[in-house]
Amino acid sequence: MSRTYVDVFPALVILLPFLAAAAGLLLSRWPRGRVFTAGVGSTDWGEARSGHDLPHGAAVHPALEAVDAKANRRAAWFAVIPSTVSAVLACWLAASQGFAFFQRLAEEPPRAQAVSAGATYGTIETGGVPITLVLQADQLSSIIAVLVTIVALAVQIYSIGYLRDDPRYPSYSAFISLFTSAMLLVVYAGDLLLLYVGWEIMGLCSYLLIGHWWEERANSRAAVKAFLVTRLGDVGFLFGIFVLGLSAGSFRIDDVIAKVPELPTATVVTATMLLLAGVAGKSAQVPLHTWLPDAMAGPTPISALIHAATMVAAGIFLVARLFPVFLAAQPTLDVLAVLAALGMLGAALAALAQDDLKRVLAYSTISQLAYMAAALAAGSDSTAIFHLLTHGAFKALLFLCAGAVIHHVGSNLMSQMGGLRRHLPVTFVTMTIGFAALMGLPPASGFFSKDGVLAAVEHALGTGGLTDAAGLLLYACALATVAVTGAYATRAWLRTFFGPERPVALPEPQPGTAHIVDPREAPPSMLGPIVVLAVPALGLGVFGLGHISWGTAAISVALALLGAGVVYAVWRGDPLADPARILGPLRVPSERAFYVDTVYSALFVRPVLALARLVVRADDRVVDGAVRGSGRTTRGASGLLRLAQNGNVQLYVSGILAGVLLIAVGAVVFG
């Protein structure tokens, strides 16, 4: 491919979803088409906000809202066609480099990503350090762009069936397109401030999509929580960009990396520590991880796109993009290792105790992202990105399968599932592939990438890449997490697809209607993306076949099977009981995610709310009170003056005579 195409295609890959978002928001509802009423998100495969779904043909939810069928169809075309073209161009860019990223996996020790110069589209003068509008399609950005565009396309197609009768589907699909464009800007950006623009737009889209069903307070609160927690991390992130860019004299990523050897160590450590705050927020790592489980209030396809494959991976991608900078800041890598160790094991234990299937996958995402952070801390960016790729495939697959399961059952709770393998055979097979990849069982892709992470951590422990305490903690937690991952994945698989069926009582229908049970699989628009994603979830690991560490792999598989075997034995003894009872006294703390939210509420939320109430009271009683008091004083004084201006002539004459008399007396006395 000529250099011209390599320069132009990144801009097209970014602009196409952006134009799709604009068209979806501005043109989907014009001209107005046929309008009918439907339960808001509760018919066919739309998600019911009451927590229960009505099967196809069931009674319409009492809360009716107008749905424009033609607008939804136009919005679907606006979303899918540009996403398809963008995915094709992204794959073309990666193929033009021969998918060179995978060649780096075999290097020992892994080589840090080299950033190449990209196409410059202009410069914004700021009076200080300029902002360069530069996009670059190197090994790292090209392969991540393939992941983003393919998952985004799968989610857009899946959502056509999933939210077919949702009256706000046009805005929903447009926000997905805008999010995709923003994530691609982060991936291709060659300037830190340009990257920050996409970084913040992603946060806005996440807020809008999590709160898609804002009528329920829990959904809107989850959206606000995600927005505030990630913004908190982004404050440090922005300051980190300023420290790094101003110290290097440029915000261009390749210039910053080239200047790192000349920068003082204290400056590099400060900048990377600040950047780490943004990474923790976006990638849901300790201590800013609490927003991700609550974000499951959004539609399930959003969980697959934002909270499994793309946005939460942005933090990991950023560290890999600036990896030479982080390698020059050893204290930052030690901090990252400790945070990863605590996050991976704590989140895995929390996943083992959850009853909500989506929350199991949410805590699993936090745990797997911590694995990627562990590889970065151990000095291997290539294995971290490889696990990011495989995780993006199998976790997106698991979330989309969970959406099909939830809407077949009508509930998120695994205690109301069971025996679904007979009713959902395609979903059962594909979700089994996803769980195998999550556990790291061969030949699924997760087996190869997780082995690479464990080998990198083991190598760092042996060569002193990390301090002894951080390295030992990270390695021990990584091995323990493998066993716990096998346990919670097996528990979710067994409770969902095996055991006795647990029928759920549907809400009482309206008079004159009847419940209709739909035993079918999801519609083709949902099954298609699921089947497609199962292919990389199963076969993507072939790229890591040549450099696998068989000793580490054997330990990993043994630990995963040990966790799975314990859960299976407990479940086999009583299929109706929850195998999470093996946690014993840890079960309740794990279910509550070790009370982190409670602690944050006591330390931060309540004091801030109390301060806010104090400010409101002071504003009402002091500031507004002073204004109201001055008004009352003026009115009182005017009342006294009004008494002398009542129109009574006798009073006026009496006043004049009294004044003359007073003057006369004064003249006599004082004269």
C-alpha positions as CSV (number, residue, x, y, z in Angstrom):
1,M,0.0,0.0,0.0
2,S,1.3,3.5,-0.8
3,R,2.2,5.9,1.9
4,T,-0.6,8.2,0.8
5,Y,-3.2,5.6,1.8
6,V,-1.5,4.9,5.1
7,D,-1.7,8.7,5.8
8,V,-5.3,9.1,4.8
9,F,-7.0,6.0,6.0
10,P,-6.6,6.7,9.8
11,A,-8.5,9.9,9.3
12,L,-11.2,8.1,7.4
13,V,-11.5,5.4,10.0
14,I,-12.1,8.1,12.6
15,L,-14.4,10.4,10.6
16,L,-16.8,7.7,9.3
17,P,-18.3,6.8,12.7
18,F,-18.3,10.5,13.6
19,L,-20.4,11.3,10.4
20,A,-22.6,8.3,11.3
21,A,-23.2,9.8,14.7
22,A,-24.1,13.2,13.2
23,A,-26.5,11.6,10.6
24,G,-28.1,9.4,13.3
25,L,-28.8,12.4,15.6
26,L,-29.9,14.8,12.9
27,L,-31.5,12.8,10.1
28,S,-32.9,9.6,11.6
29,R,-36.2,11.1,12.5
30,W,-36.7,13.2,9.3
31,P,-39.1,12.7,7.6
32,R,-41.4,11.3,10.2
33,G,-42.4,7.8,9.5
34,R,-45.0,5.3,10.9
35,V,-45.4,5.7,14.7
36,F,-46.7,3.1,17.0
37,T,-46.6,2.6,20.7
38,A,-44.6,0.0,22.6
39,G,-43.5,-0.7,26.1
40,V,-40.3,1.3,26.7
41,G,-37.6,-1.2,26.2
42,S,-39.8,-4.1,27.3
43,T,-41.0,-5.8,24.1
44,D,-39.3,-8.5,22.0
45,W,-35.6,-8.3,22.8
46,G,-35.5,-4.8,24.3
47,E,-34.4,-4.8,27.9
48,A,-37.1,-4.2,30.5
49,R,-36.1,-1.6,33.0
50,S,-38.3,-3.3,35.6
51,G,-35.8,-6.1,35.7
52,H,-38.1,-8.6,33.8
53,D,-38.4,-9.0,30.0
54,L,-41.6,-9.7,28.2
55,P,-41.1,-12.4,25.5
56,H,-42.0,-11.9,21.8
57,G,-45.7,-11.3,21.5
58,A,-46.3,-10.6,25.2
59,A,-48.5,-7.9,26.6
60,V,-47.2,-4.4,26.1
61,H,-45.8,-2.6,29.2
62,P,-48.3,-0.1,30.6
63,A,-45.9,2.8,30.1
64,L,-46.3,3.5,26.4
65,E,-44.1,5.6,24.3
66,A,-44.2,6.4,20.6
67,V,-41.8,4.5,18.4
68,D,-41.0,5.6,14.9
69,A,-40.2,2.4,13.0
70,K,-38.8,4.1,10.0
71,A,-36.5,6.3,12.1
72,N,-35.1,3.2,13.8
73,R,-34.4,1.6,10.5
74,R,-32.7,4.7,9.1
75,A,-30.7,4.9,12.3
76,A,-29.6,1.3,11.9
77,W,-28.4,1.9,8.4
78,F,-26.6,5.1,9.5
79,A,-24.8,3.1,12.2
80,V,-23.9,-0.1,10.4
81,I,-22.7,1.0,7.0
82,P,-20.0,3.5,8.2
83,S,-19.0,1.1,10.9
84,T,-18.5,-1.6,8.3
85,V,-16.4,0.6,6.0
86,S,-14.4,1.8,9.0
87,A,-13.7,-1.8,10.1
88,V,-12.6,-2.7,6.6
89,L,-10.2,0.2,6.4
90,A,-8.8,-0.6,9.8
91,C,-8.2,-4.2,8.8
92,W,-6.5,-3.0,5.6
93,L,-4.2,-0.7,7.5
94,A,-3.2,-3.6,9.9
95,A,-2.8,-6.0,6.9
96,S,-0.6,-3.5,5.1
97,Q,1.9,-3.9,7.9
98,G,1.6,-7.7,7.9
99,F,0.0,-7.6,11.4
100,A,3.5,-6.8,12.6
101,F,2.5,-6.5,16.2
102,F,2.3,-10.3,16.5
103,Q,5.9,-10.6,15.4
104,R,6.9,-8.8,18.6
105,L,5.4,-11.4,20.8
106,A,8.2,-13.8,20.1
107,E,10.9,-11.3,21.2
108,E,12.7,-12.1,24.4
109,P,12.9,-9.8,26.3
110,P,9.9,-8.1,24.7
111,R,10.9,-4.9,22.9
112,A,9.1,-1.6,23.8
113,Q,6.8,-0.2,21.2
114,A,8.5,2.2,18.9
115,V,6.3,5.1,17.8
116,S,6.6,6.1,14.2
117,A,5.9,9.5,12.6
118,G,2.4,9.9,11.2
119,A,0.5,12.2,8.9
120,T,0.2,15.7,10.2
121,Y,-3.0,17.6,9.4
122,G,-2.1,21.0,10.9
123,T,-0.8,22.7,14.0
124,I,-2.7,24.7,16.6
125,E,-0.5,27.5,18.0
126,T,-1.2,28.1,21.7
127,G,1.4,30.8,22.5
128,G,3.5,28.1,24.2
129,V,3.8,24.4,23.3
130,P,1.8,23.9,20.1
131,I,-0.8,21.1,19.6
132,T,-0.1,19.0,16.5
133,L,-2.9,17.3,14.7
134,V,-1.1,14.1,13.8
135,L,-2.4,10.6,13.3
136,Q,-0.2,7.6,13.1
137,A,-1.0,4.0,12.1
138,D,1.9,2.0,13.6
139,Q,1.9,-1.6,14.8
140,L,0.2,-0.9,18.1
141,S,-2.5,1.5,16.9
142,S,-3.3,-0.6,13.8
143,I,-4.1,-3.8,15.7
144,I,-6.1,-2.0,18.5
145,A,-8.1,-0.2,15.8
146,V,-9.1,-3.6,14.3
147,L,-10.4,-4.7,17.7
148,V,-12.3,-1.5,18.3
149,T,-14.0,-1.4,14.9
150,I,-14.9,-5.1,14.8
151,V,-16.4,-5.1,18.3
152,A,-18.2,-1.8,17.5
153,L,-19.7,-3.2,14.3
154,A,-20.8,-6.4,16.1
155,V,-22.5,-4.3,18.8
156,Q,-24.2,-2.1,16.3
157,I,-25.6,-5.2,14.5
158,Y,-26.5,-6.9,17.8
159,S,-28.4,-3.8,19.0
160,I,-30.7,-3.8,15.9
161,G,-32.5,-6.8,17.3
162,Y,-31.8,-6.1,21.0
163,L,-33.4,-2.6,21.0
164,R,-35.6,-2.9,17.9
165,D,-38.6,-1.4,19.6
166,D,-36.8,1.2,21.8
167,P,-38.1,4.7,21.0
168,R,-34.6,6.2,21.7
169,Y,-32.7,3.7,19.5
170,P,-31.6,6.5,17.0
171,S,-29.8,8.4,19.7
172,Y,-28.4,5.2,21.2
173,S,-26.8,4.1,17.9
174,A,-25.5,7.6,17.3
175,F,-23.8,7.7,20.7
176,I,-22.2,4.3,20.0
177,S,-20.9,5.7,16.7
178,L,-19.6,8.8,18.5
179,F,-17.9,6.7,21.1
180,T,-16.3,4.5,18.4
181,S,-14.9,7.6,16.7
182,A,-13.6,9.0,20.0
183,M,-11.9,5.7,20.9
184,L,-10.3,5.5,17.4
185,L,-9.0,9.0,17.9
186,V,-7.3,7.9,21.1
187,V,-5.8,4.9,19.3
188,Y,-4.5,6.8,16.3
189,A,-3.6,10.2,17.9
190,G,0.1,11.1,17.8
191,D,-0.3,14.1,20.1
192,L,-1.1,13.8,23.8
193,L,-3.7,16.7,23.8
194,L,-5.4,15.3,20.7
195,L,-5.5,11.9,22.5
196,Y,-7.1,13.7,25.5
197,V,-9.9,15.0,23.3
198,G,-10.9,11.5,22.4
199,W,-10.4,10.4,25.9
200,E,-12.9,12.9,27.3
201,I,-15.5,12.3,24.5
202,M,-15.4,8.6,25.4
203,G,-16.3,9.6,29.0
204,L,-19.2,11.7,27.8
205,C,-20.6,8.9,25.6
206,S,-20.2,6.4,28.5
207,Y,-22.3,8.6,30.7
208,L,-25.0,9.0,28.0
209,L,-25.1,5.3,27.2
210,I,-25.1,4.0,30.8
211,G,-28.0,6.3,31.5
212,H,-29.9,5.3,28.3
213,W,-32.9,4.3,30.5
214,W,-32.6,7.3,32.8
215,E,-36.3,7.1,33.9
216,E,-35.1,4.7,36.7
217,R,-33.1,6.5,39.3
218,A,-30.7,3.6,39.7
219,N,-29.6,3.9,36.0
220,S,-29.1,7.7,36.2
221,R,-27.2,7.4,39.4
222,A,-24.9,4.7,37.8
223,A,-24.3,7.0,34.9
224,V,-23.4,9.9,37.2
225,K,-21.2,7.7,39.3
226,A,-19.2,6.5,36.3
227,F,-18.9,10.1,35.0
228,L,-17.6,11.5,38.3
229,V,-15.2,8.7,39.2
230,T,-13.6,8.7,35.8
231,R,-13.4,12.5,35.8
232,L,-11.6,12.3,39.1
233,G,-8.9,10.2,37.5
234,D,-8.9,12.5,34.4
235,V,-7.9,15.5,36.5
236,G,-4.6,13.8,37.4
237,F,-4.3,12.5,33.8
238,L,-4.5,16.0,32.4
239,F,-1.9,17.4,34.8
240,G,0.3,14.4,33.9
241,I,0.0,15.4,30.2
242,F,1.0,19.0,31.0
243,V,4.0,17.9,33.1
244,L,5.2,15.6,30.4
245,G,4.5,17.8,27.5
246,L,5.9,21.0,29.0
247,S,9.0,19.2,30.2
248,A,9.7,17.7,26.8
249,G,8.8,20.9,24.9
250,S,6.2,19.0,22.8
251,F,3.0,17.1,23.2
252,R,3.8,14.8,20.2
253,I,4.2,11.3,21.5
254,D,7.3,10.5,19.6
255,D,9.0,13.7,20.7
256,V,8.1,13.0,24.3
257,I,9.5,9.5,24.1
258,A,12.7,10.8,22.5
259,K,13.2,13.4,25.3
260,V,12.7,10.9,28.2
261,P,16.4,10.2,28.6
262,E,17.1,13.9,29.1
263,L,14.3,14.5,31.6
264,P,15.0,14.4,35.4
265,T,13.8,11.2,37.0
266,A,11.6,13.1,39.5
267,T,9.8,14.7,36.6
268,V,9.2,11.4,34.8
269,V,7.9,9.7,38.0
270,T,5.6,12.6,38.8
271,A,4.2,12.7,35.3
272,T,3.6,8.9,35.1
273,M,2.0,8.8,38.6
274,L,-0.4,11.5,37.5
275,L,-1.1,9.6,34.2
276,L,-1.7,6.5,36.3
277,A,-4.7,8.2,38.0
278,G,-6.4,8.5,34.6
279,V,-5.5,5.0,33.7
280,A,-7.0,3.7,37.0
281,G,-10.2,5.6,36.3
282,K,-10.7,4.6,32.6
283,S,-9.5,1.0,33.1
284,A,-11.4,0.5,36.4
285,Q,-8.4,-0.3,38.5
286,V,-8.0,0.1,42.2
287,P,-8.9,2.5,43.8
288,L,-11.1,4.0,41.0
289,H,-12.8,0.7,40.0
290,T,-16.1,1.1,41.8
291,W,-18.0,2.6,38.8
292,L,-17.7,-0.4,36.6
293,P,-20.1,-2.9,38.4
294,D,-22.8,-0.2,38.7
295,A,-22.4,0.7,35.0
296,M,-24.1,-2.7,34.2
297,A,-27.3,-0.7,34.5
298,G,-26.9,0.3,30.9
299,P,-28.0,-1.9,28.0
300,T,-26.0,-5.2,27.7
301,P,-24.4,-4.3,24.3
302,I,-22.9,-1.2,25.9
303,S,-21.3,-3.4,28.5
304,A,-19.8,-5.4,25.7
305,L,-18.5,-2.4,23.8
306,I,-17.5,0.1,26.5
307,H,-16.9,-2.0,29.6
308,A,-15.3,-5.0,28.1
309,A,-13.5,-4.4,24.9
310,T,-12.7,-0.7,24.3
311,M,-13.1,2.1,26.8
312,V,-11.7,0.2,29.8
313,A,-8.8,-0.9,27.6
314,A,-7.9,2.7,26.9
315,G,-5.8,3.0,30.0
316,I,-3.9,-0.1,29.3
317,F,-3.4,1.1,25.7
318,L,-2.1,4.5,26.9
319,V,0.6,2.9,29.2
320,A,1.6,0.7,26.2
321,R,1.7,3.7,23.9
322,L,4.0,5.6,26.4
323,F,5.8,2.5,27.6
324,P,9.3,3.9,27.3
325,V,8.2,6.7,29.6
326,F,6.9,4.3,32.2
327,L,10.0,2.1,32.0
328,A,12.0,5.2,33.0
329,A,9.9,5.5,36.2
330,Q,10.5,2.3,38.2
331,P,8.5,3.6,41.3
332,T,5.4,4.0,39.1
333,L,5.7,0.4,37.8
334,D,6.0,-0.8,41.5
335,V,2.8,1.1,42.3
336,L,1.1,-0.3,39.2
337,A,2.1,-3.8,40.3
338,V,0.6,-3.5,43.8
339,L,-2.6,-2.0,42.4
340,A,-2.8,-4.8,39.8
341,A,-2.3,-7.5,42.5
342,L,-5.0,-6.1,44.8
343,G,-7.4,-5.6,41.9
344,M,-7.1,-8.9,40.2
345,L,-7.6,-11.1,43.3
346,G,-10.2,-8.8,45.0
347,A,-12.3,-8.5,41.8
348,A,-12.1,-12.3,41.2
349,L,-13.4,-13.0,44.7
350,A,-16.2,-10.5,44.3
351,A,-17.2,-12.1,41.0
352,L,-17.4,-15.5,42.7
353,A,-20.0,-14.2,45.1
354,Q,-22.3,-12.2,42.7
355,D,-25.8,-13.5,41.7
356,D,-26.2,-11.0,38.9
357,L,-24.7,-12.5,35.7
358,K,-23.6,-9.1,34.3
359,R,-22.0,-8.1,37.6
360,V,-20.0,-11.4,37.5
361,L,-18.7,-10.3,34.1
362,A,-18.1,-6.8,35.3
363,Y,-15.8,-7.9,38.2
364,S,-14.2,-10.4,35.9
365,T,-13.3,-7.4,33.6
366,I,-11.7,-5.6,36.5
367,S,-9.7,-8.7,37.3
368,Q,-8.6,-9.3,33.7
369,L,-7.6,-5.7,33.2
370,A,-5.4,-6.1,36.3
371,Y,-3.7,-9.0,34.5
372,M,-2.8,-6.6,31.7
373,A,-1.6,-4.0,34.2
374,A,0.5,-6.7,35.8
375,A,2.2,-7.5,32.4
376,L,3.0,-3.8,31.9
377,A,4.4,-3.5,35.4
378,A,6.5,-6.6,34.7
379,G,8.0,-4.8,31.6
380,S,6.2,-6.6,28.8
381,D,3.9,-4.3,26.9
382,S,3.4,-6.8,24.0
383,T,1.9,-9.5,26.3
384,A,-0.3,-7.0,27.9
385,I,-1.7,-5.9,24.5
386,F,-2.0,-9.5,23.4
387,H,-4.2,-10.2,26.5
388,L,-6.1,-7.0,25.7
389,L,-6.9,-8.3,22.3
390,T,-8.0,-11.8,23.4
391,H,-9.9,-10.4,26.3
392,G,-11.7,-7.9,24.1
393,A,-12.9,-10.8,21.9
394,F,-14.0,-13.3,24.6
395,K,-15.4,-10.8,27.1
396,A,-17.5,-9.0,24.4
397,L,-18.7,-12.5,23.4
398,L,-19.6,-13.3,27.0
399,F,-21.5,-10.0,27.5
400,L,-23.5,-10.5,24.2
401,C,-24.3,-14.1,25.2
402,A,-25.4,-12.8,28.6
403,G,-27.8,-10.4,26.9
404,A,-29.4,-13.3,25.0
405,V,-29.6,-15.4,28.2
406,I,-31.0,-12.6,30.3
407,H,-33.8,-11.8,27.9
408,H,-34.7,-15.4,27.4
409,V,-35.1,-15.8,31.2
410,G,-36.4,-12.3,32.0
411,S,-33.9,-11.7,34.8
412,N,-30.2,-10.9,35.4
413,L,-30.0,-13.3,38.4
414,M,-28.5,-16.7,38.0
415,S,-30.7,-17.9,40.9
416,Q,-33.5,-17.7,38.4
417,M,-31.7,-19.4,35.6
418,G,-30.8,-23.1,34.9
419,G,-31.1,-25.8,32.3
420,L,-30.8,-23.3,29.4
421,R,-28.5,-25.4,27.2
422,R,-31.5,-27.2,25.8
423,H,-33.3,-23.9,24.9
424,L,-30.3,-21.9,23.8
425,P,-28.0,-24.3,22.1
426,V,-26.1,-21.7,20.0
427,T,-25.7,-19.4,23.0
428,F,-24.6,-22.3,25.1
429,V,-21.8,-23.3,22.8
430,T,-20.5,-19.8,22.2
431,M,-20.7,-18.8,25.9
432,T,-18.8,-22.1,26.7
433,I,-16.0,-20.9,24.4
434,G,-16.0,-17.5,26.1
435,F,-15.8,-19.1,29.6
436,A,-13.0,-21.4,28.5
437,A,-11.0,-18.4,27.2
438,L,-11.7,-16.6,30.4
439,M,-10.4,-19.5,32.5
440,G,-7.4,-19.9,30.2
441,L,-8.1,-23.4,29.0
442,P,-6.5,-24.6,25.8
443,P,-7.1,-24.2,22.9
444,A,-9.1,-21.0,23.6
445,S,-7.3,-17.7,23.1
446,G,-7.1,-16.8,26.8
447,F,-4.9,-19.8,27.4
448,F,-2.1,-18.3,25.3
449,S,-2.4,-14.7,26.4
450,K,-2.7,-15.4,30.1
451,D,0.3,-17.7,29.9
452,G,2.3,-14.8,28.5
453,V,1.2,-12.5,31.4
454,L,2.2,-15.1,34.0
455,A,5.5,-15.8,32.3
456,A,6.3,-12.0,32.1
457,V,5.5,-11.7,35.8
458,E,7.7,-14.7,36.7
459,H,10.5,-13.3,34.5
460,A,10.3,-9.9,36.2
461,L,10.5,-11.6,39.6
462,G,13.6,-13.6,38.6
463,T,15.4,-10.7,37.0
464,G,14.6,-8.0,39.5
465,G,12.4,-6.0,37.1
466,L,10.2,-5.2,40.1
467,T,11.2,-4.7,43.7
468,D,11.1,-8.0,45.7
469,A,8.0,-7.2,47.7
470,A,5.9,-5.9,44.7
471,G,7.1,-8.8,42.5
472,L,6.2,-11.5,45.1
473,L,2.9,-10.0,45.8
474,L,2.0,-9.7,42.1
475,Y,3.1,-13.3,41.3
476,A,1.3,-14.8,44.3
477,C,-1.9,-12.9,43.5
478,A,-1.7,-13.8,39.8
479,L,-1.5,-17.5,40.6
480,A,-4.3,-17.3,43.2
481,T,-6.5,-15.4,40.7
482,V,-6.1,-18.1,38.1
483,A,-7.8,-20.6,40.5
484,V,-10.5,-18.1,41.6
485,T,-11.2,-17.3,37.9
486,G,-11.7,-21.0,37.2
487,A,-14.1,-21.2,40.1
488,Y,-16.3,-18.2,39.3
489,A,-16.4,-19.0,35.5
490,T,-17.5,-22.6,36.3
491,R,-20.1,-21.4,38.8
492,A,-21.6,-19.0,36.3
493,W,-21.6,-21.7,33.5
494,L,-23.2,-24.3,35.7
495,R,-25.9,-22.1,37.3
496,T,-26.9,-20.7,33.9
497,F,-27.0,-23.8,31.6
498,F,-27.2,-26.8,33.9
499,G,-29.3,-28.0,36.8
500,P,-33.1,-27.8,37.0
501,E,-35.0,-25.0,35.2
502,R,-36.2,-22.2,37.4
503,P,-39.4,-20.7,36.0
504,V,-39.9,-17.0,36.7
505,A,-43.3,-15.7,37.4
506,L,-44.1,-13.0,34.8
507,P,-45.9,-9.8,35.9
508,E,-49.7,-9.9,35.9
509,P,-50.9,-9.0,32.3
510,Q,-53.4,-6.3,31.5
511,P,-57.0,-7.3,31.2
512,G,-57.8,-9.1,28.0
513,T,-54.2,-10.1,27.3
514,A,-52.2,-13.3,28.0
515,H,-48.6,-14.2,28.6
516,I,-46.9,-15.8,25.6
517,V,-43.7,-17.7,26.3
518,D,-41.0,-17.6,23.6
519,P,-38.6,-20.6,23.7
520,R,-36.7,-19.5,20.7
521,E,-33.1,-18.4,20.4
522,A,-32.2,-14.7,19.9
523,P,-33.0,-13.3,16.5
524,P,-30.3,-13.6,13.7
525,S,-29.2,-10.0,14.2
526,M,-28.1,-11.0,17.7
527,L,-26.8,-14.5,17.0
528,G,-24.7,-13.4,14.1
529,P,-22.3,-11.2,16.1
530,I,-22.1,-13.8,18.8
531,V,-21.0,-16.5,16.4
532,V,-18.5,-14.2,14.7
533,L,-16.9,-13.2,18.0
534,A,-16.6,-16.8,19.0
535,V,-14.0,-17.3,16.2
536,P,-11.3,-14.9,17.6
537,A,-12.2,-15.9,21.2
538,L,-11.3,-19.5,20.2
539,G,-8.6,-19.0,17.6
540,L,-6.8,-15.7,18.2
541,G,-4.3,-17.5,20.5
542,V,-2.6,-19.1,17.5
543,F,-0.5,-16.0,17.3
544,G,1.0,-16.8,20.6
545,L,1.6,-20.5,20.0
546,G,5.3,-20.1,19.1
547,H,6.4,-18.5,22.4
548,I,4.4,-20.3,25.0
549,S,6.0,-21.2,28.3
550,W,4.8,-24.8,28.8
551,G,5.8,-25.0,32.5
552,T,3.9,-21.8,33.4
553,A,1.0,-22.9,31.2
554,A,0.8,-26.3,33.0
555,I,0.7,-24.6,36.4
556,S,-2.0,-22.1,35.1
557,V,-4.2,-24.9,33.7
558,A,-3.8,-27.0,36.8
559,L,-4.9,-24.1,39.0
560,A,-7.8,-23.2,36.8
561,L,-9.0,-26.8,36.8
562,L,-8.6,-27.0,40.6
563,G,-10.9,-24.0,41.1
564,A,-13.3,-25.4,38.6
565,G,-13.2,-28.8,40.2
566,V,-14.0,-27.5,43.7
567,V,-17.0,-25.6,42.4
568,Y,-18.2,-28.5,40.4
569,A,-18.0,-30.9,43.4
570,V,-19.9,-28.5,45.6
571,W,-22.5,-27.8,42.9
572,R,-22.9,-31.6,42.2
573,G,-23.7,-32.2,45.8
574,D,-26.7,-29.8,45.7
575,P,-27.5,-28.2,42.2
576,L,-30.1,-25.9,43.8
577,A,-27.6,-24.3,46.2
578,D,-25.1,-21.6,45.3
579,P,-21.6,-22.9,45.1
580,A,-20.4,-19.5,46.4
581,R,-20.8,-21.0,49.9
582,I,-17.3,-22.3,49.6
583,L,-16.1,-18.8,50.4
584,G,-17.4,-19.3,54.0
585,P,-17.0,-16.2,56.1
586,L,-15.6,-14.3,53.0
587,R,-18.9,-14.7,51.1
588,V,-20.6,-11.6,52.4
589,P,-17.6,-9.3,52.2
590,S,-16.9,-10.6,48.7
591,E,-20.5,-10.1,47.6
592,R,-20.2,-6.5,48.9
593,A,-16.9,-6.1,47.1
594,F,-15.1,-5.8,50.4
595,Y,-17.2,-2.7,51.4
596,V,-15.1,-0.3,49.2
597,D,-18.2,1.6,48.2
598,T,-19.3,1.8,51.9
599,V,-15.9,3.2,52.9
600,Y,-15.9,5.7,50.0
601,S,-19.4,6.8,51.0
602,A,-18.3,7.4,54.6
603,L,-15.1,9.1,53.8
604,F,-16.0,11.1,50.7
605,V,-19.7,11.0,49.7
606,R,-21.3,11.9,53.0
607,P,-18.9,14.7,53.9
608,V,-19.2,16.2,50.4
609,L,-23.0,16.0,50.7
610,A,-22.9,17.5,54.1
611,L,-20.7,20.3,52.8
612,A,-23.1,20.9,49.9
613,R,-26.0,21.1,52.3
614,L,-24.1,23.6,54.4
615,V,-23.3,25.7,51.4
616,V,-26.9,25.7,50.3
617,R,-28.0,26.6,53.8
618,A,-25.4,29.4,54.0
619,D,-26.5,30.7,50.6
620,D,-30.2,30.6,51.6
621,R,-29.8,32.1,55.0
622,V,-26.8,34.4,54.7
623,V,-26.5,35.6,51.1
624,D,-30.2,35.4,50.2
625,G,-31.1,36.4,53.8
626,A,-29.1,39.6,53.5
627,V,-30.9,40.4,50.2
628,R,-34.3,39.6,51.7
629,G,-33.4,41.6,54.9
630,S,-32.4,44.7,53.0
631,G,-35.6,44.4,51.1
632,R,-37.7,44.2,54.3
633,T,-35.8,47.1,55.8
634,T,-36.5,49.3,52.7
635,R,-40.1,48.3,52.8
636,G,-40.4,49.2,56.5
637,A,-38.8,52.6,56.0
638,S,-41.0,53.3,53.1
639,G,-44.0,52.5,55.2
640,L,-43.0,55.1,57.7
641,L,-42.6,57.7,55.0
642,R,-45.9,56.6,53.5
643,L,-47.7,57.7,56.8
644,A,-46.7,61.3,56.0
645,Q,-47.9,61.1,52.5
646,N,-51.5,60.1,53.1
647,G,-53.3,63.1,51.3
648,N,-54.7,64.6,54.5
649,V,-54.3,68.5,54.2
650,Q,-55.0,69.1,57.9
651,L,-52.0,66.8,58.7
652,Y,-49.8,68.7,56.3
653,V,-50.8,72.1,57.9
654,S,-50.3,70.7,61.4
655,G,-46.9,69.5,60.4
656,I,-45.9,72.9,59.0
657,L,-47.1,74.7,62.1
658,A,-45.3,72.2,64.3
659,G,-42.1,72.8,62.3
660,V,-42.4,76.6,62.5
661,L,-43.1,76.3,66.3
662,L,-40.0,74.1,66.7
663,I,-37.8,76.5,64.8
664,A,-39.1,79.4,66.9
665,V,-38.5,77.7,70.1
666,G,-35.0,76.7,69.0
667,A,-34.2,80.3,68.0
668,V,-35.3,81.6,71.4
669,V,-33.5,78.9,73.4
670,F,-30.3,78.8,71.5
671,G,-30.3,82.3,70.0
